[in-house]
Structures are given as structure tokens and as C-alpha cells.
């Protein structure tokens, strides 16, 4: 019986390693968003078999991916997405809460991103800050060349478009820390959610994940964000940081938090009227693609802190 269990574990591990390698290969070569799902096979395996098996599977996947594409790219991917899988599985087997596990997974992803940046510097001789500067300078050159080639634009229109693109690139550079943090948390959250769905499909007893429609930000979040923003303004005024670096990142993180609460309100209100979740998914996608929908959902989330649209008990209002 012990040999049979061991054989079953090895077979399951090999299947998950192969699936992760396929996701990694497709994400590297064809469709980058598939990389978000790279940790999922390890989570399903780790939930069933434990942390040690997860570590072995991640290392085995690194070996397979090194044969499929560049070893440096495989190692960077493993550091950025394999570490969160190990951290999440560890949190699961330590009976941590859903929120704590997502935070641990997100922080592990940040550590992985930092490790990948160090690896990039060792291989290329260029640090990540310099690489981002070179990349954005190339983007600026391409934009200026493209705008200049438009025969239907006069000089004033071309200058306005270039100025807008320049401001957008500068904003992307300044808010990169917030973007990395949000991406890290999304990696952990999405994979945790999908793990629960997959395990339920195979009839595994899993704890019920918190429902998005009941998500509520902590009390005092508005004053907390305001306090951090004022402190950031002071630090920038005293020239400890370049103007806009801290304040813009804090604003992005605060807006993202209220956007999530806005999604929760939308999910709650729609589910009161229909069980068809297509509408909810459609609004989520539109809020990511169209600024006007995103602002509407964001304002809904902010107003919910004071008006309590869902009439949730124990929300402090």
C-alpha cells in the first residue's frame, strides 16, 4: 500500500510538473498572461502532498523549462512565480487565513521579482533601473517617429500627442513599485481562487474561500491613506524623494483598494437580481479596459465606506 501511494504521488507530481512547464512555455513564447497561472499546478499538488513535494516539483519544473527555452528565463520565472507557490502552500499547511496566505504569496512574489532583477543584472551587466530607463527611452523614440510620420497632423497636434505620451511613460516609470506590488498580490489571489475551484472539481474537501461580494476594507482605511499621503508629501518636500514618487504610488495603491471594494459592491448588487455571473465578469473586464467604468466602480467603492450600499452587519457604520 505504501508503494502504491508513493507511485500515485510520483505520477501526480509528474503530471503537475508537466502542466506547469507547458504553462511556462506558452507564457514565455506565445501569450504572456498565461504565466500568471504557472503556480496553479504546484498549489493543487502542494495542497494534497505537502510543502516538500511542492519544492521538489518547482525544482523539477525549472529543469524541464530550462530545456524548453532559455535557462536564464526559466530561472527568472521560477524565482518570480515558483517562490509564491511554495509560500502559499506553506501558509495553507500552517492553517493561515485566506488573507494572510495571499499576503505571504504576494510578498514571496516580490522577493522573486527582486531576485530576478539581481539575476538580470549579473547576466547583462545592467541594473533594472537602467534597463527601464533604456526601454522607456526607446519607447519615446518610437512614439516620436510614429507621430512625426502622420501626415494628417500639424506641428501643434503632433507636439501635444508627444507630450501626452511622454507624461504617460513618466507615470509608468514612477508608479512601477505600486504596479509590482499589485501584480504580486494578484498572482497570489488569482491562483488561490483557481486552486479552490480545481480542488472542488476533483471532490477535494477545501475550506470555503471568502466571497468577493462581502469584501470590506478595514476601518479607518481612508484616514490611513490620507495620513500616508501627507507624510509622503512632507518627505518629497524635504527632498528625501523625487517629487511624485511616493505620492503617486500611494494614490495608485489606495485607488486599487477602493476599486476592489467597488467590485465587491457590484458583485453583491448584481447577485441580488440574477445568478448569471457573466454580467459581473463583464463589468470587471470593462473596469480594467475603460477608464470611465473604472472610475465609476472606484467611486462606488469609496462611497460604500460611508453609505454601506450592501447593508452589511458589523461594518462599523
N, C-alpha and C positions, 0 to 999 in steps of 0.2 A: 504493500500500500504506500509506503514511504517513497519507493522508487517511482511509483505511478504518479504521486503528487509532484515529485521533483521533475518528472518528464513533462507533466502538464504545465508546470511553471516555466520550464525552459521553452516549450512551444509557444506559450502565450507571450513570453518575453521576446522571442524572436519575431513574432508577428508584429508586436508593438514597435520594436526597433526598425523593422522594415517599413512600417507605415510612417514613422517619424522621418526616416530617410527619404521616402517619397515626397512627403510634405516639404522637407527642406530643399530637395532638388527642384521641385516645381516652383517653390517660392523664390529660389535663387535665379532660376533660369527663365521662368515664364510669367508668374503672377505673384508679385511681392507680398500682397496681403495674406497669402497662404502661410507665410512664415509665422503669423500670429497663432496659428493652430499647431505649430511644431511641438509645444509642451503637452498637448492633449493626450497623445498615446501614453506618455510617461505618467500622467496623472491617473489614468484609468488603471494602468499596471501597478503603480505605486499604492493606490487605494486598496488593491486586492493583495499585493505581495509585500509591501513594506518599503522602507526608505533604502535599505541596502540594495534591493533589486532595482530600484529606480536609478541609483548611482551607476550600477553596472550597465543598465540599459542606455543611459545617457552616454557613457564612455563607448559602448559598442556602436551607438548611432554615430558618434564622432568618427570612429574608424570607417564605417560604411560611407558616410558623407565625404570623407577625405578621398575616397576612391571615385566618387561621382563628380565632384567639382574641386576647385582649388582648396588644398588643405587649410590655408590661412582663413579663407572664407568659412570653411566648416568649423574651425576652432572659434572664430568670432561669433558665429551663430550659436554654437554650443554654450559659450560663456554668457551670451545675452539672453538666450531662451531656455537653455538646459538648467542653469542655476535656479531660475524661478520655479521650474518643475520640482526640483529637489526640495526647495524651501517650502513650497505648498504641501508636498507630500509629508514633510516633517511636521508641519503645522497640523495637518489632518490627523496624524497618528499621535499627536500630543493633545488632541481634543480641544484645539483652539476654536474660537468662534469664526464665523464666516468672514466678518470684517477684519479680524486680526490676521487671518490667513491671506486675504487679499493684500493687506499692507505688507506682510512679510514677503509675499511673492513679488510685489511691486518694488520693494527695496532691493531684493535679490536681482531683479532685472536691471535696476540702476547700477548695482555693483558690476553686473555683467557688461553693461554698456561701457562703464569706465574701464574695465579690463580689456574690452575690445578696442577702445581708443588707445590704450597703452600699447597693445599688440600692434595696432596700425602704425604708431609712431616708431616702434622698434623695427618694423619691416620697411617702412617707407622713408624714415628719417624726418618726417614732417608731423608736427603735433596736430591735434584735432582742430584747435583754434585756427591755425594757419591754413589747414585744409578747407575749413568752412569759408575762410576769407577768400581763398583762391577760387573756390567753387562759386561763391556769390559774385565775385568779380567777373568770372566767365559768363554767368547768367546776365549780368548787367551789360556786358559787351554784346551778347546775342540779342538782347532786347533792343538796345540802341540801334544795332544793324537792321533788325527786322522793322522797327518803326521808321527808320530812315528810308527803307525800301518801299514804303507805302506811298504811292504817287498821289493818292486822294487826300493826303494830309498836308496842311500848310505848316509853316515853321512853328507857329504858336501851339497848334494842336499836338504836333509831334513832341514839343518840349513839355507840354502838360502830361502826356502819356508817359514819357520817360520819367518825369518827376514822381508820378503816381507809382510806377513800378519800382523806382528807387526807394521810395518810402516803404513799400511793401516788403522789399528784400531786407531793409534795415530792421523792420519789425520782426521778421522771421529770425534774424540773427539775434536780436535782443531777447526774444521770448523762447529761445531754444531750451533753456533749463526747464521752464514750465512745460514745454511740449514733451520733453523726455520723461518728466515725472508723470504726466497724464498718460502717455503711451505705456509706461511701465505698469501703471495701475490697471489700464485697460487690458493688457496682456494677461495679468493675473485674474481679473474679474471675468473676462470672456471665457478663459479656459476652465475656471472653476464652474461657471454656469454650464458649459458644454459637458464637463465631466459628470455633473449631476444628471443631465439629460441622458447621456450614454449609459450610465450605470442603471438608471431606471429602465431603459430599454432592454437591458440584459437581466432584468429582475434582481438586481442587487439592492439590498437594503441600505439606503443612503439617507443622511439627515436632510430634512427639508431646508432648502436654501431660502433666505429671506426674499420676500416678494418685492419687486421694484415698486409696485404701486403704493406700498406702505413706507417707503423710504422717507425719512425726515432728518434734516440736518440737525446737528447738536444745537442746544440753546446757546444764545449769545454769539452765534456764528457771524452775524452782521457786525457787531461791535468788535469781534476778534479780527475780522478782515480790515475794518476801518483802522483799528489800532496798529496793525502791521503796516498798513499803507502810510499812515502818518509817520511811523518810525522809519520807513524806507525813504520817505521824503526828506526827513532830517538827515539821514546818512548820506543821501545824494547831495543835499545842500552843503554838507560838510566835506564833500568831495572824497568820501570813502569809496564811492562807486560812481561810475559814469552815469549821468542823468538819464533816467528812463529804464535802467536795467532792472532794479529791484521793483519799482512801482508797477511797471508793465507786467512783470512775471506774477506779482501778487494779484493784479487785476485779472489776468488770464486764469489763474487757479481759482479765484473767487467766483468768476463767471462760470467756470466749468462746474463748480459745486452746485450753484443755483440752477444750471442747465439740467443736471441730473435730477434735482428735485422737481424741476418743471416737467421732465419726462415722467416722473412718478405721478404727478398730478394728472397729466394727460392719460396715462395708463389707467389710473383709478376712475376718472370720469367716463372714459370710453367703455370700460368694463362694466360700468353700471347700466349701460344701454345695449351692449352687444357682447357676445362671446367671441366674435370674429376678431382675432388679433392682427389681421392684415392691416387694418386702419392704423393701429398703434405703430407697427413696424414702418409703415409708410411715412407717418409723421416724424418718427425718429430719423429716418433716412433724409427726409426733406430738411429737417433742422440741421443736419450736417452739411447739406449741399447748398441751401439757400439762406442767406444772411437774415432776411426778413422773418422767415419762420423760426430761425434760431433765436432771434431777439424776442419774438413773441413767447416762445417756450421759456426763455430765460427770465423774462419779466413775470411770467406766471409762477415760476419757482420762487422768485423773490417776494412776490405779493403773498404767496402761500404761507410764508413765515409769519405774516401778520393777520391774514384773513382766514386761514385754515379752511381752504375750499373743500377738503375731504372730511372735515369734522372728525378728525382722528382724536380719540381719547388720550389723555396723558401727554399732549403735545405742548403743554405749557402756555396755552392761550385761552 
